[in-house]
């Protein structure tokens, strides 16, 4: 054997030894490399912590399978990649893709079963070079863990968005949807939420969809303030066992004793979510012969309490040019009533501009007869979460509200320096009791004048949490407006508020994750379809062919010599 051959063999053996050593060492170390600019496949710390909770097999069926339109193939691919990422960190996560429409004989039974579980399909129009067809897609997954089951929505319904835009938004929320579902079925509920009753708040059926959503992650129960009159100290002690109190559209005056209970709950660290109407005005009141009614201030006896905490809800109504659509009867044609869609300015359609995690990446949120909020200087940090548009203003009460306002003609000059009215505010800091240096309504040995750091969220519209009822008086999805057929992001906003107040900030941060998903512009592709095919298919083949010809020529020339 020549010296050169010995050296080559020696180098080969050394290389093999190094590879074997690296392969053996790699079994003791785990790391995944994400080469995307937006770190799309880098799981957040919250997701990794949730994955660690999975101690037994967690089975996931994903129904994005079959002959899917191009946009949904992208969603399918992103879903597969993300589940593979979850599985890489915990082998107990087992997933499979299932086509519910694969077998024609069983497809109807499969559809009925999925419907019964709340997994509703969507019908989309597929446009292929001008040819349109209808396709049914189930953008859902089901996770099963220790005999518990949870639905995972894979497609986010974005109002007014195209299918492509919905897919992009859905990919943005994909990690949150999966992590949130796994968290619901693997982590035991710990935090407690009280829904305050006794002052004319919304009935359970009117907030049923919100209650169902909260119940999936937290213990929740009603708490009536009626007992304060007989046993205020006992009521306070009972309320302090909860972590969050939700006050949803009270319509009756609070007594000073009830305010002391709520005040001391806050001072002792209890979180509160206030949804308050300062003006008595309901949409149903307008559906009469005159189409008008009087809006007047509502006295809840809460102004001094709010003022002490650093905000004020004004007894006015916000009129916004960026309103919500409403259908009104405009006449009759034969025996059929004709309806026309108008812009209803007293139902602001708010798109968040704040970068706070509570509202980041949310779509439109619908208000009804909202009031303006003023913030006051008192050392408490205030963050405006939602505000009206530039072209909005306050209408003082009492005032007549008339449906004829839909025909009103306005210009930007009507809204000089009046817009951007706060409609929801987050307050954070150490609050002082409203009864500081005042006579207490009832004696309390544990009374405190200043509390530990706390958080309050106030929303100047009680109807934001209210779900509508269908013809059978069953609740429809929170945020769905039956009059216009639009679905707003009210539920996501409220759940973000609850998560943030209860310090589940990790899930909110996942939801607000920014991703960059470059997609082809279909219209431009159709306009230059042949050119696009040449560039994407023909050109790579041509380059490869040229490379082969040149390589073959050089090889022949080299060995010909």
N, C-alpha and C positions, 0 to 999 in steps of 0.2 A: 504494500500500500504506500503510495507516494505521500510526501509530507503535506502537500496541499489538501489531499483527500482526508488525511488525519485531522488537519485543522478544521476542515468543513464539518467532519463528523463530530468533533469536539464542540464546535459552536452550536451544532444542531442539538446535541445532548444538553448543553447549558441552557439553550432556549426552552427546551421541553421541561427541564427542571424548574426554570423560573415560572413558566406557565402553570405547572402543577402546584407550585408553592403559592402563587397568587390565587389560583382557584380554591385551594384549601383555606387560605386566609379569608377569602371573600365570604365563606360560609359563616364566619364569626362577625361579619360586619354587614349592615344593611343601609343602603342609600340609593335613592332614585334621583335621576337628573332630569330637570325640566328645562328644556332649551327654548321655550316660548318666551316672547318679550313680556307678555302680561302674566307670566307664571300661572297659566290656566290650570295646570295639572299639579300645582303645589298645594296640597291640602292645608287648610288653616289649623292653627293650634287647637281651636275648638273642635273641629272635625276629628282630629287625631285623638283628643280626649274622649269624645263620644265613641269612637271605634273601640277604644280600650275597654269600654263597658260591655262589649259583646263577648260573653263567656261561653255561649252555646251556639249551635248552628242557627244562622239567620238566613232564611230563604227568601229570595226576591224574584218575583215573576214580572218581567217587563213586556208590555204589550205593543212595543214599537217594532214590529216584525212584519215581513210580507212585502208586497209590491207598494212601496211608499213613494210619495212625491219627493222631488229632489230636496226641498227644504227639510222635510222630515227625516230623510236619510242623514242629513247633517246633524239633526237632533239625536237620531239613533246612534250615530258615530260618537258624538260627544258624551252621550249617556253611557255607552259601552266603555269608553276610555276612563270615565270618572269612576264607574263601578270597579273596573280593573285596578284603579288606583286605591280604592277602598279595600279591595280584596288583597292587594299586595301587603297592606299593613295588618290585616287580620284575616286569616284563612277561614274563619268561621262564617264569613260573609260569602254566601253562595247565590249566584244569580243566573238566570236564563232568560232568553228572549223567546216570546211566544206569539204566534200569529193566531188571534181568535177567529179569523175569517178563512183560515187555511182549508178547512174541511167544510164544503158547502152543506153537507147533511147535518153538521153539528154547529154551524156558525150561528143560527138563530138562537139555539139554546145557550151558546156562549155569550151572545149579546145580552140576552135576558138576565143571565147570571151576573154579568158585569154591571148592568143597569141596577140590579137589586143591591149591589154593593156601593152604589153611588159613583160608578165609573162611567160617565157619559161620554159618548164619542163626539167627534166633530166632523162635519161634512165640509170638505174644502173643494174649491174649483181648481182643477189642474189645467193650466194653459200651456199647451205644447205646440209652439209655432202656429198659434191662432186656433188650434183645435182644443175645445174645452170639454172636460169630463168631470164627473163628481166622484170623489173618493171618500170613504169612511175611515177615520183614523182614531185609535184609542191611545191618546198620549198619557198613559197611566202606568203605574207599577204598584204591586202589592207586596208588602214585606210581612213575613210571619216569624214570630220569635216567642218561644215558650207559650204557645197557644194564643198569643195575642197578635192581632192583625191591624195593619194601618195602610191606608192608601197614600201613594206618593204621586202628586200631580207633576207631570213633566213639562206641560205646556202652560205658560202664564198667559192669561187672557188680557191683552192690552187693548183698551178701547180705541177704536178707530185705526188700529195698526194693520198693516198688510201681514200676510202669512210669514213672509221673510222677517219682518220686524218682530213678530211674535216669537219666532224661533230664536232670534238673536237675544231677545229679552229673557226667554226661557233658559237659554244656556247660561246667562248671567246668574240666574237663580237656581241652577241645577244642584250645585253643591249644598246650598241651603236646604232645598227640598228634601234631599236624601239624608243629610245630617239631622235635620229636624225630625224626620220620620223615625230614624233609628233611635234618636234620643227619646221620643215619645214611648217606644215599646221596650226600651232597655233600662231606662232610669226611673226609679220610683218617684212619684210626686212628693214634693216637700213643701213648697210655698202654698199659702192659703189666700184666697181672694174673697172679699166680702162685697156683695152687691147690696148697697144701702136701700132700704125700703122705709115707708112710713110718711113720706112727704110728697106723695103724688108722682113718684118716679114711673118710668115706663114699665109696663107689664112684661112678664117673662116671655110671652109669645112674641112681643115686639122686639125683643133682643135675643131671641132664641138662637139664631145663627152665631152670634157673638159668644153666647154662653157655651154652646157646643164646642166652639173652637178653643176657648180658654180651658174647658174641662179636660181636653186631651193632654194638657201639660201641667195643670195645677188643680189643687182642691178648690172648689168654689161653692159658695152657699149664700143664701139671703141673710141679711142682718137688718132687723126692724128697729128703728129708733123709738117706736112707741113705748118701749119699756123704760126709756129715760125718765119719763114723768114719775114713775113709781120707784125706780131703783137706778138712779143715775150712776152711782159708783159701780154697781154690778154690771151695768151696760158697758161702761168704759173698760172694765177688766175683761169682759167677754170680747169686745172689739179688738183689744190689744193682742189677742191670740192670732189675729190675721196679719198678713204682711202688706196687703193692698186693699184699699176701699175704693169702689167705683160708685160715683153718684151720677146717675144717668137721667137727665132732664127732670129735676124736681119741679113741681108746680105749686106746692103749698109752702107756707112760711115756716122757717126753722125757728124753734124756740131758742132762748139763750142757753138753756141747759143742754139741748142737743148740739149746739155750736161748741159748748165747752167739751163735750165728749169727743167730737171730731177734732177740735183744736188740740187736745191733749194726746189724741191718737197720733197726730202729725208731729207734735213736739217730742214724743217718745219714739220717733223713727218710722211710724207707719206711712206708707206711700199712699197717695190719693190721685185719682183720675177724675177730674170734674168735667161734665158735659152739661152746660147751663144755658138756658134760654132766658135772657133778661127782658125779652119782649114777647107778649102773648099773641102769637100769630100762627095759624095752621093753614096749610094749603087747602084742606077740605072746606074751610070757611068761605072760600072764593067761589065754590061751585053752587051758586044760587042765581036767582033771576037777574040780579043787578051785576053779578060778577065782581062784587066789591065787598070789603069788610074793613073794620077798624083795628089797627094794630096799636096796642097800648102797653105801657111798662108793666112788668111783673115784679112784685115785691116779695123776695124770698128771705129778706132780713140777713143777707150774707155780705152786703157791701163792706161793712166795717171789718169783717174777717178777711176778706180778700185784700182790702186796702193795707191791712197790717202785714200781709204776706208779700205785698209788692206789686199787685196788679188790680185792675178795675175792668169789669165787663160793663160796657155802656148800654143804656136802654135805647139803642138805636138799631137800625137794620142796614146791612151793607148791600148796596145796589152795584152790581158789577156787569160791565158789558160782556165779559167772558162768562156768561151764564150757562145754564143747562137747557137742552131742548125740551119743549113742552108742546103737546098736541092739543089744539082747541078746535071746537066745531066752528066752521065758517059758513055753513049753509046746508042746503039739502039738494040732492039731485035725484029726482024721482022719490022713492021711498027711503033712500039711503042718506044718512048724514055724512057730509063731507068734512074731513079734518085736515088741518094744515099745521105744519110744525113751525114753532116760533122760538125765539131766544128769550128765556125767562131769567131776568136780571137779578131776581131775589134768590136764585139758587146758584151761587158762585161755583164754578168748576175750577178747582185750584190745582195747579201743577207746582210741586215744591221746587223752590230755587235754593233752599238751604242745603248744605253738604253734610248736615248732621246725620248720623247713622239711622235715626228713626225714620227719616223721610227720603234718604238718598235712594235713587233708582226707582222711586214710586211713580205711578202714573197719575191720572186725574182723580181727585177726591171731591165728592159732591157734598155741598152744604145746602141747607134749607133755612132761609130767614136767619142768617147768622148776624151776630153783633160784633162791633169792633172792640178790641182789647187794648187798654193802655197799660204800659209798664211804669212803675214808680221806683224811684231811687231809695233803696234801703239796705244795700250791701248784699242782696241776693243776686246771683247770676241768672240772667234771663236770656233764653234763646228762642227767637221766633221760629217756630217750625213751619207754620203755614200762614200765608197772607194773600189778600186779594190781589187782583191785577192792577196795572198802572191806571187803567180806566175804570175806577170804582170810587164810590163816595158813600158817606153816611147819610141816612135818612132818619131824622129824629122822630121819636114817638111822643104822644099819639099821632098817628098818620093814617090816612085812608090808603089801602092797597087795592088797586083795581087791575083786572086782567087786561084792560085796554092799554096798559103800559107797553105791551108787546109791539104796538104800532108807533111808539114814540121814536122820533128821529133825534139823534144826538150827534155831537161832534167832539173831537178831542178837547176843544175849548171848555166843555162842560166839566172836565175832570182835571183842571189845573191844580197841582199840588194837593190832590185829595186821595190818590191811590196808595197801594201797598199797605193796606190796613191789616194789622195782626189778627188772625182768627184762631190760632193755637200757639200757646207759649209753654215752654219748659222752664221751671224755676228750680234752681239747685243752690243749696246752702244751709246754714243753720237758722231756722225760722224762730221768731219770737212769738210768744203767745199773744193772742188778741186781748186776753184778760190780764195782761201785765199792768200792774198799778190800777187795777179795777176790782170792784166787788164781784166775787164769784157767784154765779147763779146757784151753785150748790157747793157745800163744803167738801174739800178733797185734800186729804193729808199728803198725797203724793204729787200735788200740783207743782208743775215746773214752768218757769217763765221763758226759758230758752232751751232749745233742744240740740240734739246731735245732727250732723249733716244729713240732709234729706232731699227728696225730690218730689215735685208736684207737676202735673201736666194739666193745663186747663184748655178746654175747647169751648168756643162760644156758640155752640149749636148742639142741642141735645138730640136732634134727629140724625146726626152723623152716625150714631150707633144703632139706629133703628132699622130693622129689616121690614120690607113691605109684606103684605099677606096676599095670597092668591084668591081665586074665587071660592075656594073651599076653606078659606081662613087658615091656610097653612103657610108658614114662613117661607119666603123665597130667599135666595142667597143675599147676604149682607153686601150692600153696594149696588145691587141690581135694581134698576129703575124700570118698572113695568110700563110706564107711560112712554118712554123713549126706546126701551130695549137695550140701553147701555149698561155695561158693568163697570163700576168705578172701583178704585182701590181703597175704599173705606175700611174693609176688613184687614188688609195688610197693614194699613197705618195704625189702626187700633191695637193689633197684635204686637206691632213694634213698640208701641207705647207701653203695653203691659210688660213685654220682655225687658225693656230698658228700666222701667221702674223697679222690677224685681231682680235687677242686676244680671239678667241673662244677656249681657251685651255681646257675648261671643257669637250667638246666632244672628244678631242684627248685623254684625260686621261681615259675616259671610254673605248675607243678603245684599249688602252694599258693595260687594267686590266688583271691580271694573274689569271687563274683558274686551278685547278687540277682536271682532270676528269679521274679517274681510270677506264679502260675498260678491258674486257676479251680479252686475246690473242686467236683469233679464231683457229689458227693452233694448238696451244697446246691443246685447247678444243677438236678438232677433233681427235688428236692423242690419247687422253685418254677420249673418250666420255662417256663410261660406268662409269669410275671412277669419272668423273665430275658429272654425274647424281647422283651417290651414295652420293657424298659429299654435293651436293647442295640441293638434294631432300630427299634421303633416310636417311641420317644421322640426319637431324632435326626431321623427323618423328620417327626415332628410339629413339632419346633422349626424345621426348615427350611421347612415349609409355612407356619407362622405368620410367619416372617421374610419370606417371599415375599408373603403377603397384606398385611402392614403396609407393606412397601416399595412395592407396587403402589398401595395406597391413598394413601400420602404423595406418590407421584409424580403420580398423577392430580389430587390436590388442589393440588399446586404449579403444574402447568401449566394447570389449569382457570382459574386466576386470570389 
